[in-house]
Amino acid sequence: MPTKIEKDEISGRDTTGHEWDGVKELDTPLPKWWLYVFYACILFAIVYSVLFPAWPGLHSYTKGILGFSQRRETDRDVATLVATRAPMMNRIKAASLEQIQSTPELLNFALNGGRTVFADNCATCHGAGGAGNPGFPVLADDDWIWGGKLQDIWQTVAYGVRNANAKSRQSAMPRFGADEMLTRPQINDTAEYVLSLSNRSTDAAAAARGKQIFADNCVSCHLEGGKGNQEVGAPRLSDRIWLYGSDKDSIVASIWFSHNGNMPAWSERFDEATIKMLAVYVHALGGGN
């Protein structure tokens, strides 16, 4: 309970009547400068809430007398940018891929635009500059699953791989182990033969047995010697560029379970000019044929 309010002998100020273990609390007012700042902040908050959007409601919010909206400002900036770029975008849309490549002005615009779109949408999987990631192809080398010509890249970008789009590139590798099409020893021998295609086999007898198994089950897609077939999206197996790992365990896993990754059909999200810019940019990364 508060004690009796009394005058402090040292400071000359009244006490609040509160006391703890003999220590009495002084009734000291706040500094005037602090009160002025506090009142100014209250006034500022009131004025701000009147002028700008501030208070939420059930279905909307107070718009403020000035009607300012960061979303509207952003939409206005985007609209201005779109209008500024429209003439060049229309030229890109009307030009063929080859015309874009052969026209310096269009090529420069396409490369810069494609670089931005790639960084925002493609680099997550394919890495910065198309450097690739495990399970996502490198786009800066000359090893292509579906072809590295400009038109091939455009087709892949526009319609994607193994998705629901009617024009999507489609292929499927059997699950030779999971579906019991081959036994574990047969898969081991096949993996050893695949390793031999790049001079990495350590078991010549197993590789010899695997050669026939490969001929019976894999040549139809990967072709003789594992040179790959871009018509059906079958990777080359005779080099050392691997999508899912090049060690024996990784190869065995690929044969056993298969890998059938997919890619979106970007034409369902971007306009025709943007797809062309992406194709031209990817082709220019260094690996385009």
matplotlib code that plots the C-alpha trace (Angstrom):
import matplotlib.pyplot as plt

x = [0.0, 1.3, 2.7, 2.0, 3.2, 5.9, 8.7, 12.1, 14.7, 17.5, 15.8, 12.9, 10.5, 7.3, 7.4, 4.7, 3.9, 5.6, 8.4, 10.5, 12.9, 13.2, 13.7, 11.1, 10.0, 10.2, 7.4, 9.7, 8.1, 9.3, 11.6, 9.7, 11.7, 10.7, 7.0, 7.2, 8.7, 6.1, 3.3, 4.8, 4.9, 1.3, 0.4, 2.5, 0.8, -2.7, -1.8, -0.1, -3.1, -5.3, -3.2, -1.9, -3.4, -3.3, -6.1, -7.1, -10.8, -12.7, -12.4, -10.2, -8.3, -8.5, -7.2, -6.0, -6.8, -3.7, -4.8, -1.1, -0.5, 3.0, 1.3, -0.1, 3.2, 4.8, 2.1, 2.7, 6.4, 6.0, 3.5, 6.0, 8.7, 6.5, 5.5, 9.2, 10.2, 7.2, 8.8, 11.8, 9.6, 7.4, 10.5, 11.7, 8.3, 8.1, 11.7, 12.9, 15.5, 18.1, 17.2, 17.6, 21.0, 22.1, 20.9, 23.2, 20.5, 18.0, 20.7, 21.9, 18.4, 17.6, 20.7, 20.1, 16.4, 17.1, 19.8, 17.3, 14.5, 16.9, 18.3, 14.8, 13.3, 15.9, 19.0, 17.4, 17.7, 20.3, 22.6, 24.0, 25.1, 23.7, 26.4, 24.0, 23.2, 22.9, 19.8, 19.7, 21.7, 24.6, 23.7, 27.1, 28.7, 28.1, 26.5, 22.8, 20.0, 17.4, 19.7, 21.7, 20.7, 18.8, 15.5, 16.0, 16.6, 13.5, 11.4, 12.6, 12.2, 8.7, 7.2, 9.4, 10.1, 7.8, 4.9, 1.2, 1.7, 0.6, 3.8, 6.1, 9.1, 8.4, 10.5, 10.7, 13.5, 12.3, 12.9, 15.0, 15.5, 12.4, 10.1, 12.2, 13.1, 16.8, 18.4, 20.8, 23.8, 22.7, 22.3, 25.8, 27.3, 25.4, 26.8, 30.3, 29.8, 28.6, 31.7, 33.9, 32.5, 34.5, 37.4, 36.6, 35.6, 37.5, 36.0, 36.5, 34.5, 31.5, 31.7, 31.8, 28.6, 27.0, 27.7, 25.1, 22.6, 23.1, 22.5, 19.3, 17.8, 19.5, 20.8, 17.4, 17.6, 21.2, 22.5, 25.5, 28.4, 26.2, 26.6, 23.1, 20.1, 18.8, 15.6, 14.3, 16.2, 18.6, 21.9, 25.3, 27.0, 30.4, 31.6, 32.2, 29.4, 26.7, 23.4, 22.8, 26.4, 29.1, 30.3, 29.2, 26.7, 25.0, 24.8, 23.4, 20.7, 19.9, 19.4, 17.5, 15.1, 15.6, 15.4, 12.6, 13.0, 10.6, 10.8, 7.9, 6.5, 7.6, 5.3, 2.4, 3.9, 5.8, 5.0, 6.5, 9.2, 10.4, 10.7, 12.8, 15.0, 15.5, 16.4, 18.9, 20.5, 20.8, 22.2, 24.8, 26.0, 28.7, 27.3, 24.8, 25.4]
y = [0.0, 3.5, 5.4, 9.0, 11.5, 13.7, 16.1, 14.6, 16.4, 16.3, 17.1, 19.0, 17.0, 15.3, 11.5, 9.4, 7.5, 4.3, 2.8, -0.3, -1.4, 2.1, 3.6, 6.2, 7.1, 10.7, 12.3, 13.7, 15.1, 14.2, 16.7, 19.2, 18.5, 14.8, 15.7, 18.1, 15.4, 12.9, 15.3, 16.0, 12.3, 12.0, 14.9, 13.5, 10.1, 11.7, 13.8, 10.9, 8.6, 11.3, 11.9, 8.3, 4.8, 3.7, 1.9, -1.6, -2.6, -5.8, -5.7, -2.8, 0.1, 3.9, 5.4, 8.7, 12.2, 12.1, 8.6, 7.5, 3.8, 2.2, -0.5, 2.1, 3.7, 0.4, -0.4, 3.1, 2.5, -0.9, 0.5, 3.2, 0.7, -1.5, 1.4, 2.4, -1.0, -1.7, -0.6, -2.9, -5.7, -5.5, -5.6, -8.7, -10.3, -9.7, -10.8, -14.4, -15.8, -15.6, -11.9, -11.1, -12.7, -10.8, -7.4, -5.8, -3.5, -6.4, -8.8, -6.4, -5.8, -9.5, -10.4, -7.9, -8.7, -12.4, -12.1, -10.4, -12.9, -15.9, -14.5, -14.1, -17.4, -19.9, -19.4, -21.1, -24.4, -23.9, -21.7, -18.3, -18.0, -21.4, -23.1, -26.0, -27.8, -31.5, -32.7, -29.5, -29.3, -26.9, -24.5, -23.0, -26.1, -27.9, -31.0, -30.8, -33.3, -31.9, -30.0, -26.8, -25.1, -21.8, -23.3, -26.3, -24.0, -21.9, -25.1, -26.3, -22.8, -22.3, -25.7, -27.3, -30.9, -33.6, -31.3, -31.1, -28.8, -30.5, -29.4, -30.3, -32.5, -36.0, -39.0, -41.5, -43.8, -47.2, -48.1, -51.1, -52.1, -50.8, -52.5, -55.7, -55.4, -56.2, -58.0, -56.3, -58.1, -57.1, -53.5, -53.6, -55.0, -52.4, -49.6, -51.0, -51.0, -47.4, -46.5, -48.2, -45.8, -43.0, -45.3, -45.5, -49.2, -51.2, -54.6, -55.6, -58.9, -57.1, -54.4, -57.1, -58.7, -55.3, -54.5, -57.0, -55.9, -52.3, -53.4, -55.1, -52.4, -49.1, -48.6, -47.8, -44.5, -43.8, -45.3, -47.4, -46.5, -44.3, -41.3, -40.0, -39.1, -35.5, -36.5, -38.4, -36.5, -39.4, -38.0, -38.9, -41.5, -41.5, -38.2, -37.1, -34.6, -36.1, -34.8, -37.0, -38.0, -40.0, -42.4, -46.0, -45.7, -42.8, -44.7, -47.7, -45.5, -44.0, -47.4, -48.7, -45.9, -43.7, -39.9, -38.1, -34.4, -31.8, -28.2, -25.6, -24.4, -20.8, -19.8, -20.2, -17.4, -15.1, -13.5, -14.4, -11.7, -12.7, -16.4, -15.3, -13.2, -16.1, -18.5, -16.0, -15.4, -19.1, -19.8, -17.1, -18.5, -20.4, -23.8, -23.1, -24.9]
z = [0.0, -0.7, 2.2, 3.1, 0.4, 2.0, 1.0, 0.2, 2.3, -0.2, -3.5, -2.1, -4.3, -3.2, -3.0, -4.7, -1.5, -2.8, -0.8, -1.1, 1.6, 2.8, -0.7, -1.5, -5.1, -6.1, -8.1, -10.7, -13.9, -17.3, -19.0, -21.1, -24.2, -24.0, -23.6, -26.6, -28.8, -27.6, -28.4, -31.8, -32.6, -31.7, -33.9, -36.7, -36.5, -36.6, -39.7, -41.4, -40.8, -42.4, -45.4, -46.2, -46.1, -42.5, -40.8, -41.8, -42.1, -42.6, -46.4, -47.2, -45.5, -45.2, -48.4, -47.0, -48.4, -50.7, -52.1, -52.2, -52.9, -53.3, -55.3, -57.7, -57.9, -58.8, -61.4, -62.9, -63.1, -64.7, -67.2, -68.1, -68.6, -70.7, -72.9, -73.3, -74.3, -76.5, -79.9, -79.4, -78.1, -81.1, -83.4, -81.5, -81.8, -85.6, -86.3, -86.7, -84.4, -87.1, -87.8, -84.2, -84.1, -87.3, -86.3, -83.7, -82.2, -81.7, -80.5, -77.9, -76.6, -76.7, -74.8, -72.1, -71.7, -71.8, -69.2, -66.8, -67.4, -67.1, -63.7, -62.4, -63.6, -64.8, -62.7, -59.7, -61.5, -64.1, -62.1, -62.7, -66.3, -67.1, -65.0, -64.1, -61.0, -60.2, -62.1, -64.2, -67.4, -67.9, -70.6, -71.2, -72.8, -76.1, -74.6, -75.3, -74.5, -76.8, -79.2, -79.0, -82.2, -81.8, -82.9, -80.6, -77.6, -78.5, -78.7, -75.3, -73.7, -75.2, -74.4, -71.8, -71.1, -69.7, -68.7, -69.5, -72.5, -75.7, -77.4, -74.6, -75.3, -74.1, -73.3, -70.5, -69.4, -68.0, -64.4, -65.2, -61.6, -59.8, -62.4, -62.4, -66.1, -65.3, -62.3, -60.0, -61.5, -65.0, -63.9, -62.4, -65.6, -67.7, -65.4, -65.9, -69.6, -69.5, -67.5, -70.2, -72.8, -71.2, -70.3, -66.6, -66.2, -63.6, -64.5, -68.1, -67.7, -66.3, -69.0, -71.7, -70.3, -70.0, -73.6, -74.8, -72.1, -73.3, -76.9, -76.0, -73.8, -74.3, -77.8, -79.2, -77.4, -76.5, -79.8, -80.5, -78.2, -76.1, -78.3, -77.4, -79.4, -79.2, -81.1, -78.1, -75.4, -74.7, -73.2, -74.5, -72.3, -73.8, -72.4, -68.8, -68.7, -66.5, -65.3, -62.2, -61.3, -63.2, -60.4, -60.6, -57.8, -59.5, -62.8, -61.1, -59.5, -62.8, -64.4, -61.5, -60.9, -64.0, -63.9, -65.8, -64.8, -66.2, -67.2, -67.4, -70.7, -70.4, -73.3, -70.8, -68.7, -71.1, -74.3, -77.7, -77.6, -74.2, -75.2, -78.2, -76.0, -73.6, -76.5, -77.9, -74.5, -73.7, -77.2, -76.6, -73.2, -75.1, -75.8, -78.6, -81.9]

ax = plt.figure().add_subplot(projection="3d")
ax.plot(x, y, z, "-o")
ax.set_aspect("equal")
plt.show()
